[in-house]
Amino acid sequence: MDNKENHSGIYLLPNLFTTASLFTAFYAIVASMQARYEVAAIAIFIGMISDGVDGRVARLTNTQTAFGAQYDSLSDMVTFGVAPSLLLYSWVLHSLGKIGWLIAFTYTAAVALRLARFNTKKVDKRYFQGLSCTAAAALVSAYVWLCQLNQVENGFIVKFTACLAVIVALLMVSNIRYYSFKEIDFKGKVPFIYLLLVVIAFVFIAANPAIVLLIVFVSYALSGPIWWLWARYRWYRKSRAH
């Protein structure tokens, strides 16, 4: 199969979107180094959109290949692992010295472990095992974006950011399940109210994208632990009943 792909070339369309995601990640890194943190956060979100499109385009056009899967995974490492951690480090974590870059590295390593597990372990496609690196990158990027808009940067924010990065890293490598939304059929018909809700969502995001996106992804990050605690509580009640 690999030899066949090498001789027949690669599919251009899905890999263009993957390349776009990689480009925005590199741009986010450069922007972080230049202290343009808001621009870097927005670039990571654009990379997230490009990454979400490439897989769907490949499935819709029946252009899925082993090369595309590997290229996408390597791109994800940069877009959701390196770029967000360097954004956090350049923004405030550098003020913690050695501890700061170790926390940033911990985040990057968690993304690498998360992607390796996702690529090698067969699990129920309805759920992610651990917080997805995409959602994690969106959460920290929206957080930096909101803080930059409100010019919030002090000693408490530095410590809170360090704790947030560690918590998000632990969620990524945890065994907590998160709903993947992969069962949603975008080609099928849906009630009209769904389209109205999408329009309302776009209006809210356009009005204040940083705070809305942060609320959305914080809620998603919390949904896993809440779901886990609820399942444990139900198991405890059932065991007590018997």
C-alpha positions in Angstrom: 0.0 0.0 0.0 2.8 2.4 0.9 4.6 1.7 -2.4 1.4 2.3 -4.3 0.9 5.6 -2.6 4.6 6.6 -3.3 4.1 5.9 -7.1 0.7 7.3 -7.5 1.3 10.5 -5.5 -0.9 12.1 -2.8 -4.3 13.7 -2.8 -4.0 17.4 -2.9 -7.2 18.8 -1.4 -7.2 17.2 2.1 -3.5 17.8 2.5 -3.9 21.4 1.6 -6.1 21.9 4.7 -3.5 20.0 6.8 -0.8 22.3 5.4 -2.9 25.3 6.2 -3.2 24.1 9.8 0.6 23.6 10.0 1.1 27.1 8.6 -1.1 28.8 11.1 0.6 26.9 13.9 4.0 28.1 12.7 2.6 31.7 12.4 1.2 31.4 16.0 4.7 30.4 17.2 6.3 33.4 15.4 3.6 35.8 16.8 4.1 34.5 20.3 7.9 35.2 20.0 7.0 38.7 18.9 4.6 39.2 21.9 1.6 39.3 19.7 -0.3 36.9 21.9 -3.9 37.8 20.7 -2.8 37.2 17.1 -1.2 33.9 18.1 -4.3 32.7 19.9 -6.5 33.5 16.8 -4.1 31.7 14.5 -4.4 28.6 16.6 -8.2 28.7 16.3 -7.8 29.1 12.5 -5.5 26.0 12.6 -8.1 24.1 14.5 -10.7 24.9 11.9 -8.4 23.8 9.1 -7.6 20.6 11.0 -11.3 19.8 11.4 -11.9 20.3 7.7 -9.2 18.1 6.3 -10.5 14.9 7.8 -14.0 15.5 6.7 -12.9 16.5 3.2 -10.9 13.3 3.0 -13.9 11.2 4.0 -16.4 13.0 1.8 -14.1 12.8 -1.3 -12.9 9.2 -0.4 -9.3 10.4 -0.4 -8.2 8.9 2.9 -4.6 7.6 2.8 -2.0 6.4 5.3 0.2 9.4 4.3 -2.6 11.8 5.0 -3.2 10.2 8.4 0.5 10.5 9.4 0.8 14.1 8.0 -2.3 15.1 9.9 -0.9 13.7 13.2 2.4 15.4 12.8 0.6 18.7 12.0 -1.6 18.2 15.1 1.5 17.9 17.2 2.7 21.4 16.1 -0.7 23.0 16.0 -2.1 21.7 19.3 1.1 20.8 21.2 4.0 23.1 20.4 2.1 26.3 19.5 -0.2 26.5 22.6 2.7 25.6 25.0 5.0 28.3 23.5 2.1 30.8 23.6 1.7 30.1 27.3 5.4 30.2 28.0 6.0 33.4 26.0 3.0 35.1 27.6 3.5 34.6 31.3 5.1 31.2 32.2 8.6 32.5 31.3 8.4 34.7 34.5 8.5 31.4 36.5 11.9 30.6 35.2 12.8 26.9 35.0 9.4 25.9 36.4 7.7 27.8 33.6 9.4 26.0 30.8 9.0 22.7 32.5 5.2 23.3 32.7 5.2 24.3 29.1 7.1 21.1 28.2 4.7 19.0 30.3 1.8 20.4 28.2 3.7 19.5 25.0 4.5 16.0 26.2 0.9 15.4 27.2 -0.2 16.3 23.6 2.4 13.9 22.2 1.2 11.1 24.5 -2.4 11.9 23.7 -1.9 11.7 20.0 0.2 8.5 20.3 -2.5 6.8 22.3 -5.2 8.0 19.8 -3.3 6.7 16.8 -2.5 3.2 18.3 -5.4 2.3 20.6 -8.8 1.3 19.2 -11.6 2.8 21.2 -15.3 3.6 20.9 -15.4 6.3 18.2 -18.3 8.0 20.1 -15.9 9.0 22.9 -12.4 10.3 23.3 -10.2 8.8 26.0 -9.0 11.9 27.7 -9.5 15.5 26.7 -8.7 15.9 23.0 -5.7 18.1 22.2 -7.8 20.2 19.9 -10.2 21.2 22.7 -7.2 21.7 25.1 -5.5 24.1 22.7 -8.8 25.9 22.1 -9.3 26.3 25.9 -5.8 27.8 26.6 -5.9 29.9 23.5 -9.3 31.4 24.3 -8.0 32.0 27.9 -5.0 33.9 26.7 -7.1 35.8 24.1 -9.6 37.0 26.8 -6.8 38.0 29.2 -5.1 40.0 26.5 -8.3 41.8 25.5 -8.8 42.8 29.1 -5.1 43.4 29.7 -5.0 41.1 32.7 -1.5 40.1 33.7 -0.3 39.9 37.3 1.1 37.5 39.8 -2.1 35.6 40.3 -2.6 35.1 36.6 0.9 33.7 36.3 0.2 31.1 39.0 -3.3 30.4 37.7 -2.0 29.9 34.2 0.6 27.4 35.4 -2.1 25.4 37.3 -4.4 25.5 34.3 -1.7 24.2 31.9 -0.9 21.3 34.3 -4.6 20.5 34.8 -5.3 20.5 31.1 -2.2 18.3 30.5 -3.5 15.8 33.0 -6.9 15.7 31.5 -5.4 14.9 28.1 -3.6 11.9 29.4 -6.3 10.7 31.7 -8.8 7.9 31.1 -11.8 10.2 31.5 -14.2 9.8 28.6 -15.4 12.8 26.5 -18.2 12.7 23.9 -16.5 13.0 20.5 -19.5 14.3 18.4 -18.3 12.1 15.6 -21.8 10.5 15.3 -23.3 13.8 14.1 -24.4 13.3 10.5 -23.7 16.6 8.6 -25.2 15.2 5.4 -28.5 14.2 6.8 -31.6 16.3 7.4 -32.2 18.0 10.7 -35.1 20.0 12.2 -35.2 23.7 11.3 -34.6 24.7 14.9 -31.0 23.2 14.7 -30.2 25.7 11.9 -31.6 28.5 14.0 -29.5 27.5 17.0 -26.4 27.5 14.8 -27.2 31.0 13.6 -27.6 32.2 17.3 -24.3 30.5 18.2 -22.5 32.4 15.4 -24.0 35.7 16.6 -22.8 35.1 20.1 -19.3 34.1 18.9 -19.1 37.2 16.7 -20.3 39.5 19.5 -17.5 38.4 21.9 -15.5 35.5 20.5 -12.9 35.1 23.3 -15.3 34.8 26.2 -17.9 32.6 24.3 -15.2 30.2 23.1 -13.7 30.1 26.5 -17.1 29.2 28.1 -17.7 26.6 25.5 -14.4 24.8 25.9 -14.2 25.1 29.6 -17.7 23.6 29.8 -16.5 20.7 27.5 -13.4 20.2 29.6 -15.5 20.0 32.7 -18.0 17.6 31.1 -15.7 14.7 31.3 -14.9 14.8 35.1 -18.6 15.6 35.8 -19.7 12.6 33.7 -17.1 10.4 35.5 -18.2 11.6 39.0 -21.9 11.0 38.1 -21.1 7.5 36.8 -19.2 6.7 40.1 -22.1 8.1 42.1 -24.6 5.9 40.3 -22.4 2.9 40.7 -22.0 3.7 44.5 -25.8 4.0 44.9 -26.4 0.7 43.0 -23.9 -1.1 45.1 -25.4 0.2 48.3 -28.9 -0.9 47.1 -27.6 -4.5 46.7 
